[in-house]
């Protein structure tokens, strides 16, 4: 093993006073691709691949079907560094046979696809019957930051759809952001997917994306936590935090955002949300009314304060919003709250 590594160092040696031909150092490694010891095969494949030694191609192709996963790993990486597109069918076979069981082997296949970087071949393989091959292609497109990755948002495999959403939102791949935002019209219970779909609409920042968020927030069958998220995004519309809502990285929104866009989107659905949504959604709506200064919502907020069937926390949030709006009925709401049996509401009134 040390001799293999030493030959790799000799092949990389650069000295103007000493002539060294890399091929002379690497040629002795070719027979070791057939050595009986798996680690010798693995290290020979690694060194030959690292130096992009063209003569190693046939041997590396053979090692993709080696009994040792470690040998297959280095063989796949080596083939990727050689960059020859004719190796792609063998890489696809590796991904197909691995079936996502070994993440290291999948990673080696993905890196090989990334380094070979044949987009036409990747697009063709994106329609492969094997979900493992499609996943490998998707991950390669993620590394290449290609907008064509949006095609996987319509995949039949839910795991692939989620991975595509992760790539588009988390990298991010802005060229595919509109397609991710459009998934808001497709029902799903996957919270990791929904967070990215809502975030895409928030970042996309158009009138239509604001309306899509409001429509989702009003949808009675939508995931409650995600309805709250949609409302909070609308509340932050004009002054969004520079920190991404999903991955927490610093990604400030460059465009100027107008309060009226969010107000016009959410106002038609506010009454229904305040009257029939779960408490967490209604509380989020009350806070959004306060942040966006939607004075037209005052009567609905007063109704919430006066409704003794609601929780004290909900009624207190409505009272807080009325105060933020300086609503004409604030004084009446305060009198109701101060005389109420609920301690939380009395405390908020005080």
N, C-alpha and C positions, 0 to 999 in steps of 0.2 A: 504493500500500500504506500509506504513512504517513497519507494522508487517511482510509483505512478505519479505521485504529487510532485516529486523532484523533476520528472520529465516535463510536467506541466509548467513548472517554474522556469525551466530551461527554455521552453518554447516561447515563454513570455519575456525572456531576457532581452534587454535592449542596451547595447553599449557600442558607441561608434568605433571603439578601438578593438572590438572583437566581433567577428562574423559568426552569427548563429542562424541556421536555417530551421525555422519551427518544424517543418515537415520531418526533418531528421530526428527531432526529439519525439514527435508524435507517432511516427510510423510504428515503433515497437509496441504501441498500445493497442493497435488494431487486433492482433490475435487474442488479446486479453478480453475482448468482448465475448469470447467463447470459453473463457476460463471456467473451471468447475466450481470455483468459489464465488458465491453471489456478490459479496462485497467487492471483490476484485472487478467483476463485471460492472457493478454499479459505479465504482470510482473511475474506471476506464471510460465509461459512457459520459460521466460528468466532465472529465478533463477534455475529452475529445469534443464534446458539445460546447464547453466554455470557449474553446479556441476555434470553434466553427470549422473543424477539419472536414472538408468535403468528402474525403475518402471514407469517412465513418458512416455515411448515410445508410448503406445497405445493412451494416451491422446493427445500427440503432433501430432500423425498421424491424429487424428480427427480434430485438430485445423487447419490443412493445408487447410481445406475447410470452415474455419470460415468466417462469414460475414465481419469481420474487417480486412483490409489489415495489420494493425499493429500486430494483433494477428498472422496472417499467417506468417509475417516476423519473429517474435521471435520463432514460432514453427519450421520453416524451419532451422533456426540457431541451435536450440536445437537438432533437429534430426541429423544435421551434426556433432555436438559435441558428440553425442552418438555413431556415427560411424558405424551404422548398415546398411549393404548393402541392406537389405530387404526394407529399406525406399526409395530406389531409384525410383521405379515406381511412388510413391506419389510425389516425388520432380519433376520428369519429368512432371507430370500432372499439378503441380503448374506453372512451366515454360510455358507449353503449353497454359494454360488458361489465364495466364498473358499477353501472346503475346507481350512481350517487352514494354507494356504500362507503367508499374510502375518500374522504375529502382531500387528502393529499394527492391522490391520483387524479381526481377531478381538477384540482388546481394546476397540476402539471399539464393536463390536456388543455385547460383554458389558456395558460400562458403560451403554449405552443400555437394555439389558434390566434392569439393576440400578436405574437411576434411574426408569424407568417403573414397576417394582415391581408388576406384576400377577401375583400368585401363581397364580391359576387358569389364566391363559394360559401361564405357565411350565410348570405341571404337564401341560398338554395338549401343549406342544411337546417335553416330555421323552420323548414316545413317537414323535417324528418319525423318519422313515426315514433321514434324513441324520445320520451320526455327528457332523458338524461343528456342526449345529444343537443336537444333544444336548449336545455339549461346551460350547457357548456358554451354554446354559441351566444346566448344571452349575456353570460358573464364576460365573454370576450368583447362583445359590443359595449358593455359597460366600461371596460378598461380603455377601449378605443373612443369612448364618448360619442357614439354614433346615434343620431336621431332616429335611425331605422329601428332602434330597439323598441319603439312604440308598437310595432307589430305584435309583440308578445303580450300586450295588454288585452288582446282578444284570444289568447291561448285557451285551450280546453282544460289545461291543468292549473288549478288554483295556486299552487306553489310557484309556478312560473309567472303568473300574473302578478303575484305579490313581489317576486324578485325583480320584475321589470319596474314596478312602482318604486321599489327601494332604489334602484339604479337611477331612475329619472329624477326623483326628489332628492336623494341623498348625495349624489355626486356633485352638483346636479347636471342633468343633460337638458338644457333649456329648449333645444329644438323639439323635444318630445313632450314638453310641459302641457301644451293644449290638449293632446290626446289623453294624458293622465287626468287632467281636469274634467274632461268629458265623461269619465267613468262615474261621476256623481249621479248620473241618471240610471246607472245599473245597480240594482239592490244587492247588497252584500252585508254580512255580519262580521267581516274580518276587520277588527279595529286597527291593526297595523296598516292595512291597505287604505281604510277610510281616512286615517289621519293624513296620509300622503295625498289622497285625492282632494281632501278639503284644503290642505296646505297649497296644493297646486292652483286651486281656484283663488286662494288668497293672494298668492304671489303673482298670478297672471293679471289680476287687478282690473279686469274690464267690467263694464256694466252688466254684461251677461253672467260673468262669474260671480258677481255680488248677488244677483238674482238667484243663481243656482244655490248659493249658500243659504239664502233666506228660505227658499223652497224646501231645502233639505231640513233646515231647522224646524219648519212647520209640519214636517211629515210625521204623522202619529206612529207609524211602524218603524221608523228609523231608530238606530241605537241611541239610547238616551244620552250617554256620555258624549257621543259624537254630535248630537244636536246642540249640546252646550258648547262644544268646540266651535261649531259653525257660527253660533251667535257671538261668541267671544272674538272671533276673527272679524266679524262685521263691526263689532264695537271698537276694535283697534284699527279699523280701515284707514282713517285719516292719518293717524300717527302710529304706524306699526313699529314694533320693536325691531332693532337690527339683528336680534338673535333669532335664528330659525326655530319655528315652533315644534319641529319634529326632532332634528338632530342636534339642536343647541349651538350650532356653529354661527359665526358672525356673517350674516348675509343680508345686509340692509337693502331695502327696496329703493331703487333709484328713482322711480317715477313719482311725480306729485299725485297724491291721492286726495280726492275731494270727499268731504263729509256727505254731501248730497247724494253721492252714488250709493253709499250704504243706507242712508235714510230712505231713499226712494225704493230700495230693494226690500228692506225689512218692514217698512210701515204697513203694507197691505196684509201681512201675516201676523202682526203683533197682537191684535185683539184675540185671535184664535189661540195663539201661544199662551197669552196671559190667562185665558179662561179655562183651557182644557189640558195644557201640557203638565207633565210631572213637575214637582216643586223645583228640582235642580234646574230645569229648563226655564221655568218662570223666573227664578231668581237671576239667572243669566240674562234673561230678556230685560228685567228691571234695571240691571246694571248697564246694559247696552243703551237703554233709553236715557239713562243719566249721562253716559259718556257722549252719546250722539246728540244730546239736548233735543229730544223729540217731544216738544211741548204738547203735541196733539194726543199723546198717550196719557195725559193727566187724568181724564175721567176713568179710564180703565185701571189705573194705579189706585185711585181712590176706592174703587169697587173692591180691590184686593185688600186694602187696609180695613175696610168695613166688614169683610167676610169673616165671621167668627168660626167658620168651618175649616179655615186654612190654618197652617202651622204658624206659630209666632215668628219663626225665622223668615218665612215668606212675606208675611205682612210687614215685618220690620224693614225688609229690603224695599218693598213698595213705598213705605213711608220715607225711607232714605232717598229714593228716586224723586218723590214729590218735592222734597226739600231742595234737591239739586236743581230741579226745574223752577223752583220758586213758584209753584203752582198756586193759582187763586184759592184752591180748596185746601191748601196745606193747613191752615188754622183749624178748619173743621176736622180734618184728619187727625190733627194733634189732640183735639178734645176727645175724639173717639178712642184714640190710643191710650191716653192717660187714664181713662176710666175702664179700660179693658181688663179682663181677668188674667190675661197672659203677661207674665213678668217680663219676657223678652221685648214685647211690644211696648210696654210701659217704659222700660229702660231706654229704648230707642227714642221714644217721644221726649223723654227728659233730656 
